[in-house]
């Protein structure tokens, strides 16, 4: 599997398993993947969720003038859907973040 990280979400301090399951389910619907990632910090490791693009969108560079406009549109639509998921995630798990 080729990875292409779109963004990272903070993982909740409680209900991390529920949050990971929910995010995976939601991003699966739009072709993205979610990985649990451990971040190193001076005060110890802390978890986050890395959100990866679908494989067909990984190599699309928004600034490349030679990119097919249809692919750019697909990537824009994917971003819109990912932003909705992020908003819903924040609402659903805000008390644990």
KEKEKE-144120 format. One record per residue: x, y, z of N, C-alpha, C, O in turn; residue in three letters; chain; residue number from 1. Coordinates in Angstrom, 1 decimal, decimal comma, padded with zeros to 4 digits. Atoms other than C-alpha are relative to their C-alpha. Layout:
// KEKEKE-144120
<nX X	nY Y	nZ Z	caX X	caY Y	caZ Z	cX X	cY Y	cZ Z	oX X	oY Y	oZ Z	residu ALA	chaine A	num NUM> $
...
//
This chain:
// KEKEKE-144120
<nX 000,9	nY -001,2	nZ 000,0	caX 000,0	caY 000,0	caZ 000,0	cX 000,9	cY 001,2	cZ 000,0	oX 001,8	oY 001,3	oZ 000,8	residu UNK	chaine A	num 1> $
<nX -000,7	nY -001,2	nZ 000,0	caX 001,3	caY 003,4	caZ -000,9	cX -000,7	cY 001,0	cZ 000,9	oX -001,9	oY 001,2	oZ 000,9	residu UNK	chaine A	num 2> $
<nX 000,6	nY -000,9	nZ -000,9	caX 000,8	caY 006,0	caZ 001,8	cX 000,2	cY 001,4	cZ -000,5	oX 001,3	oY 001,7	oZ -001,1	residu UNK	chaine A	num 3> $
<nX -000,1	nY -001,4	nZ 000,3	caX 000,2	caY 009,7	caZ 001,3	cX -000,8	cY 000,7	cZ 001,0	oX -002,0	oY 000,9	oZ 000,9	residu UNK	chaine A	num 4> $
<nX 000,7	nY -000,6	nZ -001,2	caX -000,6	caY 011,5	caZ 004,5	cX -000,7	cY 001,3	cZ -000,4	oX 000,0	oY 002,2	oZ -001,0	residu UNK	chaine A	num 5> $
<nX 000,8	nY -001,2	nZ 000,2	caX -003,4	caY 014,1	caZ 004,1	cX 000,2	cY 000,9	cZ 001,2	oX 000,5	oY 002,1	oZ 001,1	residu UNK	chaine A	num 6> $
<nX -000,1	nY -000,7	nZ -001,2	caX -003,4	caY 015,2	caZ 007,7	cX 000,1	cY -000,9	cZ 001,2	oX 000,1	oY -002,1	oZ 001,1	residu UNK	chaine A	num 7> $
<nX 000,0	nY 000,7	nZ -001,2	caX -003,2	caY 014,2	caZ 011,3	cX -001,0	cY 000,5	cZ 001,0	oX -001,2	oY 001,7	oZ 001,1	residu UNK	chaine A	num 8> $
<nX 001,0	nY -000,5	nZ -001,0	caX -006,0	caY 014,3	caZ 013,9	cX 000,6	cY -000,4	cZ 001,4	oX 001,2	oY -001,5	oZ 001,6	residu UNK	chaine A	num 9> $
<nX -000,3	nY 000,4	nZ -001,4	caX -005,4	caY 014,3	caZ 017,7	cX -000,9	cY -001,2	cZ 000,4	oX -002,0	oY -001,2	oZ 000,0	residu UNK	chaine A	num 10> $
<nX 000,7	nY 001,1	nZ -000,5	caX -006,4	caY 011,1	caZ 019,3	cX -000,6	cY 000,3	cZ 001,4	oX 000,1	oY 001,1	oZ 002,1	residu UNK	chaine A	num 11> $
<nX 000,6	nY -000,3	nZ -001,3	caX -008,7	caY 011,2	caZ 022,3	cX 000,8	cY -000,7	cZ 001,1	oX 001,3	oY -001,8	oZ 000,9	residu UNK	chaine A	num 12> $
<nX -000,7	nY 000,7	nZ -001,1	caX -007,3	caY 010,4	caZ 025,7	cX -000,8	cY -001,2	cZ 000,5	oX -000,2	oY -002,1	oZ 001,0	residu UNK	chaine A	num 13> $
<nX 000,8	nY 001,1	nZ -000,2	caX -010,2	caY 008,1	caZ 026,3	cX -000,8	cY -000,4	cZ -001,3	oX -000,9	oY 000,5	oZ -002,2	residu UNK	chaine A	num 14> $
<nX 000,8	nY 000,4	nZ 001,2	caX -012,2	caY 006,1	caZ 023,8	cX 000,8	cY 000,0	cZ -001,3	oX 000,3	oY 000,2	oZ -002,4	residu UNK	chaine A	num 15> $
<nX -000,9	nY 000,0	nZ 001,1	caX -009,2	caY 005,8	caZ 021,5	cX -000,4	cY -001,1	cZ -001,0	oX -000,4	oY -000,9	oZ -002,2	residu UNK	chaine A	num 16> $
<nX 000,4	nY 001,1	nZ 000,8	caX -010,4	caY 002,4	caZ 020,2	cX -001,3	cY 000,4	cZ -000,8	oX -001,4	oY 000,1	oZ -002,0	residu UNK	chaine A	num 17> $
<nX 001,2	nY -000,4	nZ 000,6	caX -013,9	caY 003,8	caZ 019,5	cX 000,2	cY 001,1	cZ -001,1	oX -000,3	oY 001,0	oZ -002,2	residu UNK	chaine A	num 18> $
<nX -000,3	nY -001,1	nZ 001,0	caX -012,5	caY 006,9	caZ 017,7	cX 000,7	cY -000,6	cZ -001,2	oX 000,4	oY -000,2	oZ -002,3	residu UNK	chaine A	num 19> $
<nX -000,7	nY 000,6	nZ 001,1	caX -010,1	caY 004,8	caZ 015,6	cX -001,0	cY -000,8	cZ -000,9	oX -001,0	oY -000,7	oZ -002,1	residu UNK	chaine A	num 20> $
<nX 000,9	nY 000,8	nZ 000,7	caX -012,9	caY 002,5	caZ 014,6	cX -001,0	cY 000,9	cZ -000,8	oX -001,3	oY 000,6	oZ -002,0	residu UNK	chaine A	num 21> $
<nX 000,9	nY -001,0	nZ 000,6	caX -015,3	caY 005,4	caZ 013,8	cX 000,7	cY 000,7	cZ -001,2	oX 000,1	oY 000,7	oZ -002,3	residu UNK	chaine A	num 22> $
<nX -000,8	nY -000,6	nZ 001,1	caX -012,6	caY 007,2	caZ 011,7	cX 000,2	cY -000,9	cZ -001,1	oX 000,1	oY -000,5	oZ -002,3	residu UNK	chaine A	num 23> $
<nX -000,2	nY 001,0	nZ 001,1	caX -011,7	caY 004,1	caZ 009,8	cX -001,2	cY -000,2	cZ -000,8	oX -001,2	oY -000,3	oZ -002,1	residu UNK	chaine A	num 24> $
<nX 001,3	nY 000,2	nZ 000,7	caX -015,3	caY 003,5	caZ 008,9	cX -000,4	cY 001,1	cZ -000,9	oX -000,7	oY 000,9	oZ -002,0	residu UNK	chaine A	num 25> $
<nX 000,4	nY -001,2	nZ 000,7	caX -015,9	caY 007,0	caZ 007,8	cX 001,0	cY 000,3	cZ -001,2	oX 000,5	oY 000,6	oZ -002,3	residu UNK	chaine A	num 26> $
<nX -001,0	nY -000,3	nZ 001,1	caX -012,7	caY 007,4	caZ 005,7	cX 000,0	cY -001,2	cZ -001,0	oX 000,3	oY -000,9	oZ -002,2	residu UNK	chaine A	num 27> $
<nX 000,1	nY 001,1	nZ 000,9	caX -013,2	caY 004,0	caZ 004,2	cX -001,1	cY 000,3	cZ -001,1	oX -000,9	oY -000,1	oZ -002,3	residu UNK	chaine A	num 28> $
<nX 001,1	nY -000,4	nZ 000,9	caX -016,4	caY 005,4	caZ 002,6	cX 000,5	cY 000,9	cZ -001,1	oX -000,1	oY 000,9	oZ -002,2	residu UNK	chaine A	num 29> $
<nX -000,5	nY -000,9	nZ 001,0	caX -014,3	caY 007,9	caZ 000,7	cX 001,4	cY -000,4	cZ -000,5	oX 002,0	oY 000,3	oZ -001,3	residu UNK	chaine A	num 30> $
<nX -001,2	nY 000,6	nZ 000,5	caX -011,3	caY 005,7	caZ 000,0	cX 001,2	cY 000,3	cZ 000,8	oX 002,3	oY -000,1	oZ 000,4	residu UNK	chaine A	num 31> $
<nX -001,2	nY -000,3	nZ -000,8	caX -009,0	caY 007,1	caZ 002,7	cX 000,3	cY -001,1	cZ 001,0	oX -000,5	oY -002,0	oZ 001,2	residu UNK	chaine A	num 32> $
<nX -000,4	nY 000,9	nZ -001,1	caX -007,2	caY 005,2	caZ 005,4	cX 000,4	cY 000,7	cZ 001,2	oX 000,8	oY 001,9	oZ 001,1	residu UNK	chaine A	num 33> $
<nX -000,4	nY -000,6	nZ -001,3	caX -006,5	caY 005,9	caZ 009,0	cX 000,9	cY -001,0	cZ 000,7	oX 000,7	oY -002,2	oZ 000,8	residu UNK	chaine A	num 34> $
<nX -001,0	nY 000,8	nZ -000,8	caX -003,5	caY 004,7	caZ 011,0	cX 000,2	cY 000,7	cZ 001,3	oX 000,2	oY 001,9	oZ 001,5	residu UNK	chaine A	num 35> $
<nX -000,3	nY -000,5	nZ -001,3	caX -002,8	caY 005,0	caZ 014,7	cX 001,5	cY 000,2	cZ 000,0	oX 002,3	oY -000,7	oZ -000,4	residu UNK	chaine A	num 36> $
<nX -001,4	nY -000,4	nZ 000,0	caX 000,6	caY 006,8	caZ 015,1	cX 000,4	cY 000,4	cZ 001,4	oX -000,4	oY 001,1	oZ 002,0	residu UNK	chaine A	num 37> $
<nX -000,5	nY -000,4	nZ -001,3	caX 002,7	caY 007,3	caZ 018,2	cX 001,0	cY 001,1	cZ -000,3	oX 002,0	oY 000,9	oZ -001,0	residu UNK	chaine A	num 38> $
<nX -000,9	nY -001,2	nZ 000,2	caX 004,4	caY 010,8	caZ 018,3	cX 000,9	cY 000,0	cZ 001,2	oX 000,5	oY -000,1	oZ 002,4	residu UNK	chaine A	num 39> $
<nX -000,9	nY -000,2	nZ -001,1	caX 007,5	caY 011,2	caZ 020,3	cX 000,0	cY 001,5	cZ 000,5	oX -000,2	oY 002,4	oZ -000,3	residu UNK	chaine A	num 40> $
<nX 000,0	nY -001,3	nZ -000,6	caX 007,6	caY 014,1	caZ 022,7	cX 000,9	cY 000,0	cZ 001,2	oX 001,2	oY -001,1	oZ 001,8	residu UNK	chaine A	num 41> $
<nX -000,9	nY -000,1	nZ -001,1	caX 009,9	caY 015,3	caZ 025,5	cX -000,7	cY -000,6	cZ 001,3	oX 000,0	oY -001,2	oZ 002,2	residu UNK	chaine A	num 42> $
<nX 000,8	nY 000,4	nZ -001,2	caX 007,1	caY 014,4	caZ 028,0	cX -000,5	cY -001,5	cZ -000,2	oX -001,3	oY -001,9	oZ 000,6	residu UNK	chaine A	num 43> $
<nX 000,5	nY 001,4	nZ 000,2	caX 006,5	caY 010,9	caZ 026,5	cX -000,7	cY 000,0	cZ -001,4	oX -001,0	oY 001,0	oZ -002,0	residu UNK	chaine A	num 44> $
<nX 000,7	nY 000,2	nZ 001,2	caX 004,7	caY 009,5	caZ 023,5	cX -001,5	cY 000,3	cZ 000,1	oX -002,0	oY 000,1	oZ 001,2	residu UNK	chaine A	num 45> $
<nX 001,4	nY -000,2	nZ 000,0	caX 001,2	caY 010,5	caZ 022,6	cX -000,5	cY -000,5	cZ -001,4	oX 000,1	oY -000,3	oZ -002,4	residu UNK	chaine A	num 46> $
<nX 000,5	nY 000,5	nZ 001,2	caX -001,1	caY 009,0	caZ 020,0	cX -000,7	cY 001,0	cZ -000,9	oX -001,3	oY 002,0	oZ -000,4	residu UNK	chaine A	num 47> $
<nX 000,8	nY -000,8	nZ 000,9	caX -002,6	caY 010,6	caZ 016,9	cX -000,4	cY -001,0	cZ -001,1	oX 000,0	oY -002,1	oZ -001,2	residu UNK	chaine A	num 48> $
<nX 000,5	nY 000,7	nZ 001,2	caX -004,4	caY 009,4	caZ 013,8	cX 000,5	cY 000,7	cZ -001,3	oX 000,3	oY 001,9	oZ -001,5	residu UNK	chaine A	num 49> $
<nX -000,5	nY -000,5	nZ 001,3	caX -002,7	caY 009,8	caZ 010,4	cX -001,1	cY -000,4	cZ -001,0	oX -001,4	oY -001,6	oZ -001,2	residu UNK	chaine A	num 50> $
<nX 001,0	nY 000,2	nZ 001,0	caX -005,2	caY 010,2	caZ 007,6	cX 000,7	cY 000,0	cZ -001,4	oX 001,4	oY 001,0	oZ -001,7	residu UNK	chaine A	num 51> $
<nX -000,6	nY 000,1	nZ 001,3	caX -004,0	caY 009,0	caZ 004,2	cX -001,0	cY 000,1	cZ -001,2	oX -002,1	oY -000,3	oZ -001,1	residu UNK	chaine A	num 52> $
<nX 000,8	nY -000,1	nZ 001,3	caX -005,3	caY 009,9	caZ 000,7	cX -000,3	cY -001,4	cZ -000,6	oX 000,4	oY -002,4	oZ -000,3	residu UNK	chaine A	num 53> $
<nX 000,2	nY 001,2	nZ 000,8	caX -006,8	caY 007,2	caZ -001,5	cX 001,2	cY -000,1	cZ -000,9	oX 001,8	oY 000,9	oZ -001,3	residu UNK	chaine A	num 54> $
<nX -001,2	nY 000,3	nZ 000,9	caX -004,1	caY 005,6	caZ -003,7	cX 000,0	cY 000,8	cZ -001,2	oX 001,0	oY 001,3	oZ -001,7	residu UNK	chaine A	num 55> $
<nX 000,1	nY -000,7	nZ 001,3	caX -005,4	caY 007,3	caZ -006,8	cX 000,2	cY 001,5	cZ 000,1	oX 000,2	oY 002,2	oZ -000,9	residu UNK	chaine A	num 56> $
<nX -000,2	nY -001,4	nZ -000,3	caX -005,0	caY 010,8	caZ -005,2	cX 001,4	cY 000,4	cZ 000,6	oX 001,7	oY 001,5	oZ 000,7	residu UNK	chaine A	num 57> $
<nX -001,2	nY -000,2	nZ -000,8	caX -001,6	caY 010,4	caZ -003,5	cX 001,0	cY 000,9	cZ -000,8	oX 001,5	oY 001,8	oZ -000,2	residu UNK	chaine A	num 58> $
<nX -001,0	nY -000,7	nZ 000,8	caX 000,6	caY 011,7	caZ -006,4	cX -000,5	cY 001,3	cZ -000,7	oX 000,2	oY 001,8	oZ -001,5	residu UNK	chaine A	num 59> $
<nX 000,5	nY -001,2	nZ 000,7	caX -001,6	caY 014,6	caZ -007,5	cX 000,5	cY 001,3	cZ 000,7	oX 000,1	oY 001,5	oZ 001,9	residu UNK	chaine A	num 60> $
<nX -000,6	nY -001,3	nZ -000,6	caX 000,2	caY 017,9	caZ -006,9	cX -000,9	cY 001,1	cZ -000,5	oX -001,0	oY 001,4	oZ -001,7	residu UNK	chaine A	num 61> $
<nX 000,9	nY -001,1	nZ 000,3	caX -002,2	caY 020,8	caZ -006,8	cX 000,6	cY 001,1	cZ -000,8	oX 000,0	oY 001,9	oZ -001,5	residu UNK	chaine A	num 62> $
<nX -000,8	nY -001,0	nZ 000,7	caX 000,5	caY 023,1	caZ -008,1	cX 000,5	cY -000,3	cZ -001,3	oX 001,1	oY 000,5	oZ -002,0	residu UNK	chaine A	num 63> $
<nX -000,5	nY 000,5	nZ 001,3	caX 001,4	caY 021,0	caZ -011,1	cX -000,9	cY 000,4	cZ -001,1	oX -002,1	oY 000,0	oZ -001,1	residu UNK	chaine A	num 64> $
<nX 000,9	nY -000,5	nZ 001,1	caX 000,1	caY 022,7	caZ -014,3	cX -000,4	cY -001,1	cZ -000,9	oX -001,3	oY -000,9	oZ -001,7	residu UNK	chaine A	num 65> $
<nX 000,3	nY 001,1	nZ 001,0	caX 000,1	caY 019,4	caZ -016,2	cX -001,0	cY -001,0	cZ 000,6	oX -001,2	oY -002,0	oZ -000,1	residu UNK	chaine A	num 66> $
<nX 000,9	nY 001,0	nZ -000,6	caX -002,3	caY 017,6	caZ -013,9	cX -001,4	cY 000,2	cZ -000,6	oX -001,9	oY 001,3	oZ -000,9	residu UNK	chaine A	num 67> $
<nX 001,3	nY 000,0	nZ 000,6	caX -005,6	caY 016,6	caZ -015,4	cX -001,0	cY 000,7	cZ 000,9	oX -001,1	oY 000,4	oZ 002,1	residu UNK	chaine A	num 68> $
<nX 001,0	nY -000,8	nZ -000,8	caX -008,3	caY 019,1	caZ -014,2	cX -001,0	cY -000,9	cZ 000,7	oX -001,5	oY -000,6	oZ 001,8	residu UNK	chaine A	num 69> $
<nX 001,0	nY 000,9	nZ -000,6	caX -010,7	caY 016,2	caZ -013,6	cX 000,6	cY -000,7	cZ 001,3	oX -000,2	oY -000,9	oZ 002,3	residu UNK	chaine A	num 70> $
<nX -000,6	nY 000,5	nZ -001,2	caX -008,2	caY 014,7	caZ -011,1	cX 000,0	cY 001,0	cZ 001,1	oX -000,1	oY 000,7	oZ 002,3	residu UNK	chaine A	num 71> $
<nX 000,0	nY -001,1	nZ -001,0	caX -007,9	caY 018,0	caZ -009,3	cX -001,4	cY 000,2	cZ 000,6	oX -001,5	oY 000,4	oZ 001,8	residu UNK	chaine A	num 72> $
<nX 001,3	nY -000,1	nZ -000,4	caX -011,6	caY 018,2	caZ -009,1	cX -000,3	cY -001,2	cZ 001,0	oX -001,0	oY -001,0	oZ 002,1	residu UNK	chaine A	num 73> $
<nX 000,2	nY 001,1	nZ -000,9	caX -011,7	caY 014,7	caZ -007,6	cX 000,7	cY 000,2	cZ 001,4	oX 000,1	oY -000,2	oZ 002,4	residu UNK	chaine A	num 74> $
<nX -000,7	nY -000,3	nZ -001,3	caX -009,1	caY 015,7	caZ -005,0	cX -000,7	cY 001,0	cZ 000,8	oX -000,8	oY 000,9	oZ 002,0	residu UNK	chaine A	num 75> $
<nX 000,8	nY -001,0	nZ -000,7	caX -011,1	caY 018,8	caZ -004,1	cX -001,2	cY -000,5	cZ 000,6	oX -001,5	oY -000,2	oZ 001,8	residu UNK	chaine A	num 76> $
<nX 001,2	nY 000,6	nZ -000,6	caX -014,2	caY 016,8	caZ -003,6	cX 000,3	cY -000,9	cZ 001,2	oX -000,4	oY -000,9	oZ 002,2	residu UNK	chaine A	num 77> $
<nX -000,4	nY 000,9	nZ -001,1	caX -012,3	caY 014,3	caZ -001,5	cX 000,3	cY 000,9	cZ 001,3	oX 000,0	oY 000,5	oZ 002,4	residu UNK	chaine A	num 78> $
<nX -000,3	nY -000,9	nZ -001,2	caX -011,0	caY 017,2	caZ 000,7	cX -001,2	cY 000,5	cZ 000,6	oX -001,3	oY 000,6	oZ 001,9	residu UNK	chaine A	num 79> $
<nX 001,2	nY -000,5	nZ -000,5	caX -014,5	caY 018,5	caZ 001,1	cX -000,6	cY -001,1	cZ 000,9	oX -001,1	oY -000,8	oZ 002,0	residu UNK	chaine A	num 80> $
<nX 000,5	nY 001,1	nZ -000,7	caX -015,6	caY 015,1	caZ 002,3	cX 000,8	cY -000,3	cZ 001,3	oX 000,3	oY -000,5	oZ 002,4	residu UNK	chaine A	num 81> $
<nX -000,9	nY 000,2	nZ -001,2	caX -012,6	caY 014,7	caZ 004,6	cX -000,2	cY 001,1	cZ 001,0	oX -000,2	oY 000,8	oZ 002,2	residu UNK	chaine A	num 82> $
<nX 000,3	nY -001,1	nZ -000,9	caX -013,3	caY 018,1	caZ 006,1	cX -001,3	cY -000,2	cZ 000,8	oX -001,4	oY 000,1	oZ 002,0	residu UNK	chaine A	num 83> $
<nX 001,3	nY 000,3	nZ -000,7	caX -016,9	caY 017,0	caZ 006,9	cX 000,3	cY -001,1	cZ 001,1	oX -000,3	oY -001,0	oZ 002,2	residu UNK	chaine A	num 84> $
<nX -000,3	nY 001,0	nZ -000,9	caX -015,5	caY 013,9	caZ 008,6	cX 000,7	cY 000,6	cZ 001,2	oX 000,4	oY 000,2	oZ 002,4	residu UNK	chaine A	num 85> $
<nX -000,7	nY -000,6	nZ -001,1	caX -013,1	caY 015,9	caZ 010,6	cX -000,9	cY 000,8	cZ 001,0	oX -000,7	oY 000,8	oZ 002,2	residu UNK	chaine A	num 86> $
<nX 000,9	nY -000,8	nZ -000,8	caX -015,8	caY 018,3	caZ 011,8	cX -000,9	cY -000,9	cZ 000,8	oX -001,1	oY -000,7	oZ 002,0	residu UNK	chaine A	num 87> $
<nX 000,9	nY 001,0	nZ -000,8	caX -018,1	caY 015,3	caZ 012,8	cX 000,9	cY -000,7	cZ 001,1	oX 000,3	oY -000,9	oZ 002,2	residu UNK	chaine A	num 88> $
<nX -000,9	nY 000,6	nZ -000,9	caX -015,1	caY 013,7	caZ 014,5	cX 000,2	cY 000,9	cZ 001,2	oX 000,1	oY 000,5	oZ 002,4	residu UNK	chaine A	num 89> $
<nX -000,2	nY -001,0	nZ -001,1	caX -014,4	caY 016,8	caZ 016,6	cX -001,2	cY 000,1	cZ 000,8	oX -001,1	oY 000,2	oZ 002,1	residu UNK	chaine A	num 90> $
<nX 001,3	nY 000,0	nZ -000,8	caX -018,1	caY 017,0	caZ 017,6	cX -000,2	cY -001,2	cZ 000,8	oX -000,6	oY -001,2	oZ 002,0	residu UNK	chaine A	num 91> $
<nX 000,2	nY 001,2	nZ -000,6	caX -018,3	caY 013,4	caZ 018,4	cX 000,9	cY -000,3	cZ 001,2	oX 000,5	oY -000,9	oZ 002,2	residu UNK	chaine A	num 92> $
<nX -001,0	nY 000,3	nZ -001,0	caX -015,1	caY 013,1	caZ 020,5	cX 000,6	cY 001,2	cZ 000,7	oX 001,6	oY 001,0	oZ 001,4	residu UNK	chaine A	num 93> $
<nX -000,5	nY -001,2	nZ -000,5	caX -014,6	caY 016,7	caZ 021,6	cX 000,3	cY -000,1	cZ 001,5	oX 001,2	oY 000,5	oZ 002,1	residu UNK	chaine A	num 94> $
<nX -000,2	nY 000,1	nZ -001,5	caX -015,0	caY 015,8	caZ 025,3	cX 001,1	cY -000,8	cZ 000,4	oX 001,6	oY -000,8	oZ 001,6	residu UNK	chaine A	num 95> $
<nX -001,1	nY 000,9	nZ -000,3	caX -012,2	caY 013,3	caZ 025,1	cX 001,3	cY 000,5	cZ -000,6	oX 002,4	oY 000,0	oZ -000,3	residu UNK	chaine A	num 96> $
<nX -001,2	nY -000,5	nZ 000,7	caX -009,7	caY 015,4	caZ 023,0	cX 000,8	cY 000,9	cZ 001,0	oX 001,8	oY 001,4	oZ 000,6	residu UNK	chaine A	num 97> $
//
